[in-house]
Amino acid sequence: MHTNETVRVGYAQSLIEYLRDHNKTASEQIDSMFDLNVFEMDTDDRIPVSTWSQLLDQAIKLTKDEGLPLKVAESILPRHWGVFAYAAMSC
């Protein structure tokens, strides 16, 4: 099934940053598996949902941590959400 759905690259940035801080080995393996340098992209850029799903699935497998998505969500900063976060914080 082909889809054109995307997510903001800030999600991938937050995942990679979390792995770098908490599991260096998994971070390095993710970097070698995916030809995707999310830190050269703008936070508001988008990546395919399929890429995000594969990235998250591999991170869970490498860390053996089913709770990883919740841990990453706890570490998300306003800069990962781009303009949306700043708009929400000023409401």
PDB file of N, CA, C and O in Angstrom:
ATOM      1  N   MET A   1       0.839  -1.177   0.000  1.00  0.00           N
ATOM      2  CA  MET A   1       0.000   0.000   0.000  1.00  0.00           C
ATOM      3  C   MET A   1       0.884   1.241   0.000  1.00  0.00           C
ATOM      4  O   MET A   1       1.794   1.351   0.822  1.00  0.00           O
ATOM      5  N   HIS A   2       0.632   2.153  -0.892  1.00  0.00           N
ATOM      6  CA  HIS A   2       1.408   3.379  -1.020  1.00  0.00           C
ATOM      7  C   HIS A   2       0.673   4.519  -0.339  1.00  0.00           C
ATOM      8  O   HIS A   2      -0.540   4.667  -0.488  1.00  0.00           O
ATOM      9  N   THR A   3       1.414   5.319   0.406  1.00  0.00           N
ATOM     10  CA  THR A   3       0.807   6.455   1.088  1.00  0.00           C
ATOM     11  C   THR A   3       1.680   7.689   0.946  1.00  0.00           C
ATOM     12  O   THR A   3       2.904   7.587   0.851  1.00  0.00           O
ATOM     13  N   ASN A   4       1.055   8.839   0.932  1.00  0.00           N
ATOM     14  CA  ASN A   4       1.774  10.104   0.857  1.00  0.00           C
ATOM     15  C   ASN A   4       1.767  10.814   2.200  1.00  0.00           C
ATOM     16  O   ASN A   4       2.126  11.989   2.283  1.00  0.00           O
ATOM     17  N   GLU A   5       1.364  10.118   3.244  1.00  0.00           N
ATOM     18  CA  GLU A   5       1.280  10.733   4.556  1.00  0.00           C
ATOM     19  C   GLU A   5       2.677  10.957   5.127  1.00  0.00           C
ATOM     20  O   GLU A   5       3.594  10.167   4.898  1.00  0.00           O
ATOM     21  N   THR A   6       2.819  12.047   5.874  1.00  0.00           N
ATOM     22  CA  THR A   6       4.123  12.406   6.430  1.00  0.00           C
ATOM     23  C   THR A   6       4.005  12.820   7.893  1.00  0.00           C
ATOM     24  O   THR A   6       2.913  13.091   8.392  1.00  0.00           O
ATOM     25  N   VAL A   7       5.139  12.862   8.563  1.00  0.00           N
ATOM     26  CA  VAL A   7       5.237  13.400   9.918  1.00  0.00           C
ATOM     27  C   VAL A   7       6.373  14.418   9.927  1.00  0.00           C
ATOM     28  O   VAL A   7       7.245  14.388   9.060  1.00  0.00           O
ATOM     29  N   ARG A   8       6.360  15.301  10.892  1.00  0.00           N
ATOM     30  CA  ARG A   8       7.432  16.300  10.966  1.00  0.00           C
ATOM     31  C   ARG A   8       8.726  15.621  11.395  1.00  0.00           C
ATOM     32  O   ARG A   8       8.718  14.691  12.201  1.00  0.00           O
ATOM     33  N   VAL A   9       9.812  16.092  10.858  1.00  0.00           N
ATOM     34  CA  VAL A   9      11.122  15.507  11.116  1.00  0.00           C
ATOM     35  C   VAL A   9      11.532  15.693  12.576  1.00  0.00           C
ATOM     36  O   VAL A   9      12.418  14.990  13.061  1.00  0.00           O
ATOM     37  N   GLY A  10      10.906  16.620  13.271  1.00  0.00           N
ATOM     38  CA  GLY A  10      11.197  16.824  14.690  1.00  0.00           C
ATOM     39  C   GLY A  10      10.969  15.572  15.512  1.00  0.00           C
ATOM     40  O   GLY A  10      11.655  15.359  16.511  1.00  0.00           O
ATOM     41  N   TYR A  11      10.010  14.730  15.110  1.00  0.00           N
ATOM     42  CA  TYR A  11       9.788  13.462  15.816  1.00  0.00           C
ATOM     43  C   TYR A  11      11.024  12.569  15.706  1.00  0.00           C
ATOM     44  O   TYR A  11      11.469  11.982  16.692  1.00  0.00           O
ATOM     45  N   ALA A  12      11.567  12.476  14.497  1.00  0.00           N
ATOM     46  CA  ALA A  12      12.764  11.663  14.278  1.00  0.00           C
ATOM     47  C   ALA A  12      13.954  12.268  15.022  1.00  0.00           C
ATOM     48  O   ALA A  12      14.773  11.538  15.581  1.00  0.00           O
ATOM     49  N   GLN A  13      14.051  13.587  15.031  1.00  0.00           N
ATOM     50  CA  GLN A  13      15.133  14.234  15.760  1.00  0.00           C
ATOM     51  C   GLN A  13      15.062  13.901  17.246  1.00  0.00           C
ATOM     52  O   GLN A  13      16.083  13.623  17.876  1.00  0.00           O
ATOM     53  N   SER A  14      13.855  13.930  17.803  1.00  0.00           N
ATOM     54  CA  SER A  14      13.718  13.636  19.234  1.00  0.00           C
ATOM     55  C   SER A  14      14.081  12.181  19.537  1.00  0.00           C
ATOM     56  O   SER A  14      14.684  11.898  20.572  1.00  0.00           O
ATOM     57  N   LEU A  15      13.720  11.264  18.648  1.00  0.00           N
ATOM     58  CA  LEU A  15      14.070   9.857  18.837  1.00  0.00           C
ATOM     59  C   LEU A  15      15.583   9.663  18.810  1.00  0.00           C
ATOM     60  O   LEU A  15      16.142   9.005  19.687  1.00  0.00           O
ATOM     61  N   ILE A  16      16.238  10.228  17.816  1.00  0.00           N
ATOM     62  CA  ILE A  16      17.690  10.081  17.687  1.00  0.00           C
ATOM     63  C   ILE A  16      18.400  10.724  18.875  1.00  0.00           C
ATOM     64  O   ILE A  16      19.362  10.160  19.397  1.00  0.00           O
ATOM     65  N   GLU A  17      17.941  11.887  19.307  1.00  0.00           N
ATOM     66  CA  GLU A  17      18.555  12.530  20.469  1.00  0.00           C
ATOM     67  C   GLU A  17      18.379  11.672  21.723  1.00  0.00           C
ATOM     68  O   GLU A  17      19.304  11.542  22.524  1.00  0.00           O
ATOM     69  N   TYR A  18      17.200  11.091  21.891  1.00  0.00           N
ATOM     70  CA  TYR A  18      16.960  10.229  23.043  1.00  0.00           C
ATOM     71  C   TYR A  18      17.917   9.038  23.012  1.00  0.00           C
ATOM     72  O   TYR A  18      18.524   8.701  24.028  1.00  0.00           O
ATOM     73  N   LEU A  19      18.050   8.404  21.853  1.00  0.00           N
ATOM     74  CA  LEU A  19      18.949   7.253  21.739  1.00  0.00           C
ATOM     75  C   LEU A  19      20.399   7.645  21.990  1.00  0.00           C
ATOM     76  O   LEU A  19      21.140   6.897  22.628  1.00  0.00           O
ATOM     77  N   ARG A  20      20.808   8.797  21.500  1.00  0.00           N
ATOM     78  CA  ARG A  20      22.185   9.243  21.731  1.00  0.00           C
ATOM     79  C   ARG A  20      22.457   9.437  23.219  1.00  0.00           C
ATOM     80  O   ARG A  20      23.559   9.167  23.696  1.00  0.00           O
ATOM     81  N   ASP A  21      21.452   9.902  23.941  1.00  0.00           N
ATOM     82  CA  ASP A  21      21.608  10.147  25.377  1.00  0.00           C
ATOM     83  C   ASP A  21      21.482   8.881  26.223  1.00  0.00           C
ATOM     84  O   ASP A  21      22.076   8.793  27.298  1.00  0.00           O
ATOM     85  N   HIS A  22      20.705   7.893  25.741  1.00  0.00           N
ATOM     86  CA  HIS A  22      20.383   6.744  26.578  1.00  0.00           C
ATOM     87  C   HIS A  22      20.882   5.390  26.058  1.00  0.00           C
ATOM     88  O   HIS A  22      20.968   4.430  26.823  1.00  0.00           O
ATOM     89  N   ASN A  23      21.208   5.309  24.773  1.00  0.00           N
ATOM     90  CA  ASN A  23      21.654   4.031  24.218  1.00  0.00           C
ATOM     91  C   ASN A  23      22.502   4.310  22.975  1.00  0.00           C
ATOM     92  O   ASN A  23      22.019   4.247  21.845  1.00  0.00           O
ATOM     93  N   LYS A  24      23.762   4.615  23.212  1.00  0.00           N
ATOM     94  CA  LYS A  24      24.678   5.010  22.133  1.00  0.00           C
ATOM     95  C   LYS A  24      24.788   3.937  21.051  1.00  0.00           C
ATOM     96  O   LYS A  24      24.852   4.262  19.865  1.00  0.00           O
ATOM     97  N   THR A  25      24.809   2.672  21.443  1.00  0.00           N
ATOM     98  CA  THR A  25      24.933   1.577  20.474  1.00  0.00           C
ATOM     99  C   THR A  25      23.736   1.560  19.529  1.00  0.00           C
ATOM    100  O   THR A  25      23.906   1.453  18.314  1.00  0.00           O
ATOM    101  N   ALA A  26      22.536   1.665  20.076  1.00  0.00           N
ATOM    102  CA  ALA A  26      21.334   1.686  19.238  1.00  0.00           C
ATOM    103  C   ALA A  26      21.346   2.903  18.324  1.00  0.00           C
ATOM    104  O   ALA A  26      20.959   2.812  17.159  1.00  0.00           O
ATOM    105  N   SER A  27      21.785   4.031  18.843  1.00  0.00           N
ATOM    106  CA  SER A  27      21.866   5.247  18.035  1.00  0.00           C
ATOM    107  C   SER A  27      22.783   5.051  16.831  1.00  0.00           C
ATOM    108  O   SER A  27      22.439   5.427  15.711  1.00  0.00           O
ATOM    109  N   GLU A  28      23.935   4.468  17.070  1.00  0.00           N
ATOM    110  CA  GLU A  28      24.897   4.234  15.985  1.00  0.00           C
ATOM    111  C   GLU A  28      24.341   3.238  14.964  1.00  0.00           C
ATOM    112  O   GLU A  28      24.544   3.408  13.762  1.00  0.00           O
ATOM    113  N   GLN A  29      23.646   2.208  15.430  1.00  0.00           N
ATOM    114  CA  GLN A  29      23.070   1.227  14.507  1.00  0.00           C
ATOM    115  C   GLN A  29      21.953   1.860  13.674  1.00  0.00           C
ATOM    116  O   GLN A  29      21.843   1.593  12.477  1.00  0.00           O
ATOM    117  N   ILE A  30      21.136   2.689  14.297  1.00  0.00           N
ATOM    118  CA  ILE A  30      20.074   3.392  13.553  1.00  0.00           C
ATOM    119  C   ILE A  30      20.696   4.277  12.483  1.00  0.00           C
ATOM    120  O   ILE A  30      20.232   4.298  11.343  1.00  0.00           O
ATOM    121  N   ASP A  31      21.750   5.010  12.850  1.00  0.00           N
ATOM    122  CA  ASP A  31      22.430   5.875  11.880  1.00  0.00           C
ATOM    123  C   ASP A  31      22.948   5.087  10.684  1.00  0.00           C
ATOM    124  O   ASP A  31      22.884   5.563   9.550  1.00  0.00           O
ATOM    125  N   SER A  32      23.461   3.882  10.933  1.00  0.00           N
ATOM    126  CA  SER A  32      24.006   3.087   9.831  1.00  0.00           C
ATOM    127  C   SER A  32      22.902   2.430   8.989  1.00  0.00           C
ATOM    128  O   SER A  32      23.115   2.154   7.808  1.00  0.00           O
ATOM    129  N   MET A  33      21.742   2.180   9.574  1.00  0.00           N
ATOM    130  CA  MET A  33      20.632   1.546   8.851  1.00  0.00           C
ATOM    131  C   MET A  33      19.892   2.517   7.931  1.00  0.00           C
ATOM    132  O   MET A  33      19.431   2.142   6.853  1.00  0.00           O
ATOM    133  N   PHE A  34      19.790   3.759   8.373  1.00  0.00           N
ATOM    134  CA  PHE A  34      18.981   4.735   7.650  1.00  0.00           C
ATOM    135  C   PHE A  34      19.874   5.828   7.086  1.00  0.00           C
ATOM    136  O   PHE A  34      20.674   6.425   7.805  1.00  0.00           O
ATOM    137  N   ASP A  35      19.728   6.080   5.800  1.00  0.00           N
ATOM    138  CA  ASP A  35      20.461   7.165   5.153  1.00  0.00           C
ATOM    139  C   ASP A  35      19.606   8.429   5.282  1.00  0.00           C
ATOM    140  O   ASP A  35      19.050   8.933   4.306  1.00  0.00           O
ATOM    141  N   LEU A  36      19.525   8.914   6.506  1.00  0.00           N
ATOM    142  CA  LEU A  36      18.624  10.025   6.802  1.00  0.00           C
ATOM    143  C   LEU A  36      19.274  10.884   7.869  1.00  0.00           C
ATOM    144  O   LEU A  36      19.266  10.523   9.046  1.00  0.00           O
ATOM    145  N   ASN A  37      19.835  12.012   7.475  1.00  0.00           N
ATOM    146  CA  ASN A  37      20.444  12.890   8.461  1.00  0.00           C
ATOM    147  C   ASN A  37      19.426  13.936   8.878  1.00  0.00           C
ATOM    148  O   ASN A  37      19.331  15.008   8.281  1.00  0.00           O
ATOM    149  N   VAL A  38      18.670  13.605   9.909  1.00  0.00           N
ATOM    150  CA  VAL A  38      17.560  14.458  10.341  1.00  0.00           C
ATOM    151  C   VAL A  38      18.039  15.782  10.912  1.00  0.00           C
ATOM    152  O   VAL A  38      17.260  16.733  10.983  1.00  0.00           O
ATOM    153  N   PHE A  39      19.301  15.869  11.322  1.00  0.00           N
ATOM    154  CA  PHE A  39      19.790  17.108  11.917  1.00  0.00           C
ATOM    155  C   PHE A  39      20.252  18.118  10.875  1.00  0.00           C
ATOM    156  O   PHE A  39      20.569  19.259  11.212  1.00  0.00           O
ATOM    157  N   GLU A  40      20.292  17.709   9.621  1.00  0.00           N
ATOM    158  CA  GLU A  40      20.552  18.643   8.532  1.00  0.00           C
ATOM    159  C   GLU A  40      19.252  19.195   7.973  1.00  0.00           C
ATOM    160  O   GLU A  40      19.264  20.076   7.113  1.00  0.00           O
ATOM    161  N   MET A  41      18.130  18.677   8.462  1.00  0.00           N
ATOM    162  CA  MET A  41      16.812  19.100   7.996  1.00  0.00           C
ATOM    163  C   MET A  41      16.229  20.108   8.973  1.00  0.00           C
ATOM    164  O   MET A  41      16.589  20.131  10.150  1.00  0.00           O
ATOM    165  N   ASP A  42      15.341  20.924   8.481  1.00  0.00           N
ATOM    166  CA  ASP A  42      14.612  21.863   9.325  1.00  0.00           C
ATOM    167  C   ASP A  42      13.554  21.097  10.110  1.00  0.00           C
ATOM    168  O   ASP A  42      12.974  20.139   9.600  1.00  0.00           O
ATOM    169  N   THR A  43      13.303  21.511  11.339  1.00  0.00           N
ATOM    170  CA  THR A  43      12.330  20.830  12.191  1.00  0.00           C
ATOM    171  C   THR A  43      10.958  20.735  11.542  1.00  0.00           C
ATOM    172  O   THR A  43      10.218  19.786  11.802  1.00  0.00           O
ATOM    173  N   ASP A  44      10.607  21.698  10.706  1.00  0.00           N
ATOM    174  CA  ASP A  44       9.304  21.686  10.050  1.00  0.00           C
ATOM    175  C   ASP A  44       9.278  20.859   8.767  1.00  0.00           C
ATOM    176  O   ASP A  44       8.219  20.701   8.158  1.00  0.00           O
ATOM    177  N   ASP A  45      10.441  20.325   8.342  1.00  0.00           N
ATOM    178  CA  ASP A  45      10.454  19.428   7.186  1.00  0.00           C
ATOM    179  C   ASP A  45       9.676  18.168   7.529  1.00  0.00           C
ATOM    180  O   ASP A  45       9.411  17.896   8.700  1.00  0.00           O
ATOM    181  N   ARG A  46       9.316  17.414   6.528  1.00  0.00           N
ATOM    182  CA  ARG A  46       8.491  16.220   6.723  1.00  0.00           C
ATOM    183  C   ARG A  46       9.209  14.996   6.168  1.00  0.00           C
ATOM    184  O   ARG A  46       9.979  15.082   5.211  1.00  0.00           O
ATOM    185  N   ILE A  47       8.936  13.854   6.794  1.00  0.00           N
ATOM    186  CA  ILE A  47       9.427  12.581   6.285  1.00  0.00           C
ATOM    187  C   ILE A  47       8.225  11.647   6.136  1.00  0.00           C
ATOM    188  O   ILE A  47       7.216  11.831   6.816  1.00  0.00           O
ATOM    189  N   PRO A  48       8.319  10.654   5.261  1.00  0.00           N
ATOM    190  CA  PRO A  48       7.199   9.726   5.087  1.00  0.00           C
ATOM    191  C   PRO A  48       6.881   8.972   6.385  1.00  0.00           C
ATOM    192  O   PRO A  48       7.784   8.614   7.141  1.00  0.00           O
ATOM    193  N   VAL A  49       5.605   8.741   6.628  1.00  0.00           N
ATOM    194  CA  VAL A  49       5.172   7.968   7.798  1.00  0.00           C
ATOM    195  C   VAL A  49       5.854   6.601   7.791  1.00  0.00           C
ATOM    196  O   VAL A  49       6.232   6.096   8.848  1.00  0.00           O
ATOM    197  N   SER A  50       6.011   6.006   6.629  1.00  0.00           N
ATOM    198  CA  SER A  50       6.647   4.692   6.544  1.00  0.00           C
ATOM    199  C   SER A  50       8.089   4.738   7.065  1.00  0.00           C
ATOM    200  O   SER A  50       8.533   3.802   7.730  1.00  0.00           O
ATOM    201  N   THR A  51       8.810   5.802   6.773  1.00  0.00           N
ATOM    202  CA  THR A  51      10.178   5.958   7.271  1.00  0.00           C
ATOM    203  C   THR A  51      10.169   6.111   8.787  1.00  0.00           C
ATOM    204  O   THR A  51      10.960   5.478   9.484  1.00  0.00           O
ATOM    205  N   TRP A  52       9.269   6.956   9.296  1.00  0.00           N
ATOM    206  CA  TRP A  52       9.155   7.153  10.744  1.00  0.00           C
ATOM    207  C   TRP A  52       8.802   5.832  11.432  1.00  0.00           C
ATOM    208  O   TRP A  52       9.373   5.513  12.475  1.00  0.00           O
ATOM    209  N   SER A  53       7.887   5.073  10.874  1.00  0.00           N
ATOM    210  CA  SER A  53       7.470   3.798  11.450  1.00  0.00           C
ATOM    211  C   SER A  53       8.632   2.805  11.491  1.00  0.00           C
ATOM    212  O   SER A  53       8.839   2.128  12.498  1.00  0.00           O
ATOM    213  N   GLN A  54       9.384   2.722  10.402  1.00  0.00           N
ATOM    214  CA  GLN A  54      10.542   1.822  10.349  1.00  0.00           C
ATOM    215  C   GLN A  54      11.609   2.251  11.348  1.00  0.00           C
ATOM    216  O   GLN A  54      12.214   1.414  12.017  1.00  0.00           O
ATOM    217  N   LEU A  55      11.835   3.540  11.445  1.00  0.00           N
ATOM    218  CA  LEU A  55      12.821   4.085  12.376  1.00  0.00           C
ATOM    219  C   LEU A  55      12.451   3.732  13.818  1.00  0.00           C
ATOM    220  O   LEU A  55      13.297   3.280  14.589  1.00  0.00           O
ATOM    221  N   LEU A  56      11.206   3.937  14.169  1.00  0.00           N
ATOM    222  CA  LEU A  56      10.736   3.645  15.522  1.00  0.00           C
ATOM    223  C   LEU A  56      10.757   2.137  15.797  1.00  0.00           C
ATOM    224  O   LEU A  56      11.183   1.710  16.870  1.00  0.00           O
ATOM    225  N   ASP A  57      10.300   1.335  14.834  1.00  0.00           N
ATOM    226  CA  ASP A  57      10.324  -0.125  15.004  1.00  0.00           C
ATOM    227  C   ASP A  57      11.745  -0.639  15.239  1.00  0.00           C
ATOM    228  O   ASP A  57      11.967  -1.473  16.116  1.00  0.00           O
ATOM    229  N   GLN A  58      12.697  -0.147  14.464  1.00  0.00           N
ATOM    230  CA  GLN A  58      14.084  -0.588  14.618  1.00  0.00           C
ATOM    231  C   GLN A  58      14.648  -0.145  15.967  1.00  0.00           C
ATOM    232  O   GLN A  58      15.382  -0.894  16.612  1.00  0.00           O
ATOM    233  N   ALA A  59      14.311   1.051  16.384  1.00  0.00           N
ATOM    234  CA  ALA A  59      14.791   1.542  17.679  1.00  0.00           C
ATOM    235  C   ALA A  59      14.252   0.674  18.815  1.00  0.00           C
ATOM    236  O   ALA A  59      14.981   0.368  19.759  1.00  0.00           O
ATOM    237  N   ILE A  60      12.998   0.281  18.731  1.00  0.00           N
ATOM    238  CA  ILE A  60      12.402  -0.588  19.754  1.00  0.00           C
ATOM    239  C   ILE A  60      13.099  -1.946  19.751  1.00  0.00           C
ATOM    240  O   ILE A  60      13.414  -2.482  20.813  1.00  0.00           O
ATOM    241  N   LYS A  61      13.342  -2.504  18.564  1.00  0.00           N
ATOM    242  CA  LYS A  61      14.024  -3.805  18.474  1.00  0.00           C
ATOM    243  C   LYS A  61      15.437  -3.733  19.040  1.00  0.00           C
ATOM    244  O   LYS A  61      15.863  -4.629  19.769  1.00  0.00           O
ATOM    245  N   LEU A  62      16.162  -2.674  18.705  1.00  0.00           N
ATOM    246  CA  LEU A  62      17.550  -2.552  19.145  1.00  0.00           C
ATOM    247  C   LEU A  62      17.663  -2.317  20.644  1.00  0.00           C
ATOM    248  O   LEU A  62      18.592  -2.811  21.284  1.00  0.00           O
ATOM    249  N   THR A  63      16.730  -1.572  21.201  1.00  0.00           N
ATOM    250  CA  THR A  63      16.785  -1.285  22.643  1.00  0.00           C
ATOM    251  C   THR A  63      16.064  -2.348  23.464  1.00  0.00           C
ATOM    252  O   THR A  63      16.238  -2.430  24.680  1.00  0.00           O
ATOM    253  N   LYS A  64      15.252  -3.162  22.787  1.00  0.00           N
ATOM    254  CA  LYS A  64      14.413  -4.156  23.470  1.00  0.00           C
ATOM    255  C   LYS A  64      13.522  -3.491  24.525  1.00  0.00           C
ATOM    256  O   LYS A  64      13.303  -4.020  25.614  1.00  0.00           O
ATOM    257  N   ASP A  65      13.022  -2.311  24.156  1.00  0.00           N
ATOM    258  CA  ASP A  65      12.216  -1.509  25.081  1.00  0.00           C
ATOM    259  C   ASP A  65      10.903  -1.115  24.409  1.00  0.00           C
ATOM    260  O   ASP A  65      10.847  -0.156  23.639  1.00  0.00           O
ATOM    261  N   GLU A  66       9.838  -1.877  24.719  1.00  0.00           N
ATOM    262  CA  GLU A  66       8.517  -1.593  24.151  1.00  0.00           C
ATOM    263  C   GLU A  66       7.972  -0.235  24.615  1.00  0.00           C
ATOM    264  O   GLU A  66       7.101   0.341  23.963  1.00  0.00           O
ATOM    265  N   GLY A  67       8.480   0.266  25.729  1.00  0.00           N
ATOM    266  CA  GLY A  67       8.038   1.558  26.254  1.00  0.00           C
ATOM    267  C   GLY A  67       8.802   2.735  25.675  1.00  0.00           C
ATOM    268  O   GLY A  67       8.601   3.874  26.095  1.00  0.00           O
ATOM    269  N   LEU A  68       9.676   2.470  24.717  1.00  0.00           N
ATOM    270  CA  LEU A  68      10.504   3.524  24.129  1.00  0.00           C
ATOM    271  C   LEU A  68       9.698   4.713  23.609  1.00  0.00           C
ATOM    272  O   LEU A  68      10.078   5.851  23.882  1.00  0.00           O
ATOM    273  N   PRO A  69       8.599   4.504  22.870  1.00  0.00           N
ATOM    274  CA  PRO A  69       7.857   5.667  22.358  1.00  0.00           C
ATOM    275  C   PRO A  69       7.393   6.615  23.478  1.00  0.00           C
ATOM    276  O   PRO A  69       7.415   7.833  23.303  1.00  0.00           O
ATOM    277  N   LEU A  70       6.980   6.067  24.610  1.00  0.00           N
ATOM    278  CA  LEU A  70       6.550   6.924  25.721  1.00  0.00           C
ATOM    279  C   LEU A  70       7.727   7.678  26.330  1.00  0.00           C
ATOM    280  O   LEU A  70       7.592   8.838  26.718  1.00  0.00           O
ATOM    281  N   LYS A  71       8.872   7.023  26.412  1.00  0.00           N
ATOM    282  CA  LYS A  71      10.062   7.677  26.951  1.00  0.00           C
ATOM    283  C   LYS A  71      10.528   8.804  26.035  1.00  0.00           C
ATOM    284  O   LYS A  71      10.936   9.866  26.504  1.00  0.00           O
ATOM    285  N   VAL A  72      10.464   8.570  24.739  1.00  0.00           N
ATOM    286  CA  VAL A  72      10.842   9.614  23.782  1.00  0.00           C
ATOM    287  C   VAL A  72       9.848  10.771  23.867  1.00  0.00           C
ATOM    288  O   VAL A  72      10.246  11.935  23.825  1.00  0.00           O
ATOM    289  N   ALA A  73       8.568  10.456  23.986  1.00  0.00           N
ATOM    290  CA  ALA A  73       7.546  11.500  24.090  1.00  0.00           C
ATOM    291  C   ALA A  73       7.788  12.394  25.298  1.00  0.00           C
ATOM    292  O   ALA A  73       7.569  13.604  25.233  1.00  0.00           O
ATOM    293  N   GLU A  74       8.240  11.800  26.402  1.00  0.00           N
ATOM    294  CA  GLU A  74       8.535  12.588  27.597  1.00  0.00           C
ATOM    295  C   GLU A  74       9.706  13.543  27.381  1.00  0.00           C
ATOM    296  O   GLU A  74       9.809  14.565  28.060  1.00  0.00           O
ATOM    297  N   SER A  75      10.575  13.215  26.449  1.00  0.00           N
ATOM    298  CA  SER A  75      11.776  14.025  26.237  1.00  0.00           C
ATOM    299  C   SER A  75      11.623  15.060  25.122  1.00  0.00           C
ATOM    300  O   SER A  75      12.547  15.832  24.864  1.00  0.00           O
ATOM    301  N   ILE A  76      10.470  15.081  24.464  1.00  0.00           N
ATOM    302  CA  ILE A  76      10.268  16.028  23.365  1.00  0.00           C
ATOM    303  C   ILE A  76      10.281  17.455  23.899  1.00  0.00           C
ATOM    304  O   ILE A  76       9.654  17.765  24.912  1.00  0.00           O
ATOM    305  N   LEU A  77      11.001  18.306  23.201  1.00  0.00           N
ATOM    306  CA  LEU A  77      11.126  19.721  23.556  1.00  0.00           C
ATOM    307  C   LEU A  77      10.367  20.569  22.538  1.00  0.00           C
ATOM    308  O   LEU A  77      10.090  20.102  21.434  1.00  0.00           O
ATOM    309  N   PRO A  78      10.031  21.802  22.892  1.00  0.00           N
ATOM    310  CA  PRO A  78       9.323  22.664  21.933  1.00  0.00           C
ATOM    311  C   PRO A  78      10.025  22.780  20.581  1.00  0.00           C
ATOM    312  O   PRO A  78       9.362  22.892  19.550  1.00  0.00           O
ATOM    313  N   ARG A  79      11.351  22.754  20.574  1.00  0.00           N
ATOM    314  CA  ARG A  79      12.054  22.893  19.284  1.00  0.00           C
ATOM    315  C   ARG A  79      11.777  21.720  18.343  1.00  0.00           C
ATOM    316  O   ARG A  79      11.908  21.866  17.128  1.00  0.00           O
ATOM    317  N   HIS A  80      11.396  20.561  18.885  1.00  0.00           N
ATOM    318  CA  HIS A  80      11.064  19.416  18.045  1.00  0.00           C
ATOM    319  C   HIS A  80       9.732  19.618  17.328  1.00  0.00           C
ATOM    320  O   HIS A  80       9.489  19.008  16.286  1.00  0.00           O
ATOM    321  N   TRP A  81       8.884  20.457  17.873  1.00  0.00           N
ATOM    322  CA  TRP A  81       7.557  20.693  17.301  1.00  0.00           C
ATOM    323  C   TRP A  81       7.510  21.925  16.416  1.00  0.00           C
ATOM    324  O   TRP A  81       6.494  22.181  15.770  1.00  0.00           O
ATOM    325  N   GLY A  82       8.584  22.687  16.375  1.00  0.00           N
ATOM    326  CA  GLY A  82       8.649  23.854  15.504  1.00  0.00           C
ATOM    327  C   GLY A  82       7.670  24.941  15.894  1.00  0.00           C
ATOM    328  O   GLY A  82       7.404  25.162  17.075  1.00  0.00           O
ATOM    329  N   VAL A  83       7.145  25.609  14.903  1.00  0.00           N
ATOM    330  CA  VAL A  83       6.253  26.748  15.101  1.00  0.00           C
ATOM    331  C   VAL A  83       5.006  26.356  15.880  1.00  0.00           C
ATOM    332  O   VAL A  83       4.494  27.153  16.666  1.00  0.00           O
ATOM    333  N   PHE A  84       4.517  25.156  15.676  1.00  0.00           N
ATOM    334  CA  PHE A  84       3.321  24.696  16.370  1.00  0.00           C
ATOM    335  C   PHE A  84       3.477  24.790  17.886  1.00  0.00           C
ATOM    336  O   PHE A  84       2.557  25.223  18.580  1.00  0.00           O
ATOM    337  N   ALA A  85       4.637  24.387  18.399  1.00  0.00           N
ATOM    338  CA  ALA A  85       4.872  24.412  19.845  1.00  0.00           C
ATOM    339  C   ALA A  85       4.845  25.830  20.379  1.00  0.00           C
ATOM    340  O   ALA A  85       4.271  26.086  21.438  1.00  0.00           O
ATOM    341  N   TYR A  86       5.449  26.738  19.668  1.00  0.00           N
ATOM    342  CA  TYR A  86       5.493  28.117  20.131  1.00  0.00           C
ATOM    343  C   TYR A  86       4.105  28.744  20.104  1.00  0.00           C
ATOM    344  O   TYR A  86       3.767  29.551  20.971  1.00  0.00           O
ATOM    345  N   ALA A  87       3.310  28.378  19.119  1.00  0.00           N
ATOM    346  CA  ALA A  87       1.932  28.874  19.067  1.00  0.00           C
ATOM    347  C   ALA A  87       1.141  28.310  20.241  1.00  0.00           C
ATOM    348  O   ALA A  87       0.385  29.039  20.883  1.00  0.00           O
ATOM    349  N   ALA A  88       1.306  27.027  20.527  1.00  0.00           N
ATOM    350  CA  ALA A  88       0.578  26.392  21.626  1.00  0.00           C
ATOM    351  C   ALA A  88       1.012  26.966  22.974  1.00  0.00           C
ATOM    352  O   ALA A  88       0.180  27.161  23.860  1.00  0.00           O
ATOM    353  N   MET A  89       2.294  27.235  23.134  1.00  0.00           N
ATOM    354  CA  MET A  89       2.791  27.757  24.402  1.00  0.00           C
ATOM    355  C   MET A  89       2.320  29.188  24.653  1.00  0.00           C
ATOM    356  O   MET A  89       2.267  29.623  25.803  1.00  0.00           O
ATOM    357  N   SER A  90       1.983  29.914  23.611  1.00  0.00           N
ATOM    358  CA  SER A  90       1.557  31.296  23.799  1.00  0.00           C
ATOM    359  C   SER A  90       0.040  31.428  23.922  1.00  0.00           C
ATOM    360  O   SER A  90      -0.474  32.540  24.049  1.00  0.00           O
ATOM    361  N   CYS A  91      -0.672  30.320  23.887  1.00  0.00           N
ATOM    362  CA  CYS A  91      -2.137  30.359  24.036  1.00  0.00           C
ATOM    363  C   CYS A  91      -2.533  30.454  25.487  1.00  0.00           C
ATOM    364  O   CYS A  91      -3.722  30.497  25.801  1.00  0.00           O
TER     365      CYS A  91
END
